[in-house]
Amino acid sequence: MGLTVVVMTALEPSDAVVADENADRVDQRGVLGRSYRALSVGIVSVVLLIAFEATAVGTPIDGLGRAQ
């Protein structure tokens, strides 16, 4: 069982170019990428609206049930 020492060095200019190209490709494919951004924001907005409405309706209905 040997011990290996690894020395970290600075990125070469060619390494930075490859990293930038991969970052752009991942951003385009994700749910917040350019092609899916509007859809993702719309879905989250609708879910939040339904949850808010359910809370707003459920609160007075619960109070009416206890009053009777």
C-alpha positions in Angstrom: 0.0 0.0 0.0 1.9 3.0 -1.3 1.3 6.7 -0.8 0.9 8.8 -4.0 1.5 12.5 -3.9 -0.4 14.5 -6.6 0.6 18.1 -7.4 -2.1 20.3 -8.7 -1.1 22.7 -11.4 -2.8 25.7 -13.0 -5.0 25.1 -16.0 -3.5 25.3 -19.4 -5.2 27.7 -21.8 -6.5 24.8 -23.9 -8.1 23.2 -20.8 -10.1 26.4 -20.1 -11.5 26.4 -23.6 -12.7 22.8 -23.2 -14.3 23.7 -19.9 -16.2 26.6 -21.3 -17.5 24.6 -24.2 -18.8 21.9 -21.8 -20.5 24.5 -19.6 -22.5 25.9 -22.5 -23.6 22.5 -23.6 -24.9 21.6 -20.1 -26.8 24.9 -19.8 -28.7 24.3 -23.0 -29.8 20.9 -22.0 -31.0 21.7 -18.4 -34.5 22.6 -17.3 -33.4 26.2 -17.1 -31.8 26.1 -20.5 -32.9 28.5 -23.2 -35.3 26.0 -24.8 -37.1 24.9 -21.5 -36.9 28.1 -19.4 -40.4 29.4 -20.2 -41.9 26.0 -19.7 -40.2 25.5 -16.3 -41.2 28.9 -15.0 -44.8 28.3 -16.2 -45.0 24.9 -14.4 -43.6 26.3 -11.2 -45.9 29.3 -11.3 -49.0 27.1 -11.8 -48.1 24.8 -9.0 -47.5 27.7 -6.6 -50.8 29.3 -7.7 -52.7 26.1 -7.0 -51.0 25.6 -3.6 -51.8 29.2 -2.6 -55.4 28.9 -3.7 -55.8 25.6 -1.8 -54.5 27.3 1.3 -56.7 30.3 0.8 -59.8 28.2 0.4 -59.0 25.6 3.1 -58.6 28.1 5.9 -62.2 29.5 6.0 -63.7 26.1 5.2 -62.0 24.7 8.2 -63.4 27.5 10.4 -66.9 27.0 9.0 -66.8 23.3 9.9 -65.8 24.0 13.5 -68.5 26.7 13.9 -71.4 24.3 13.3 
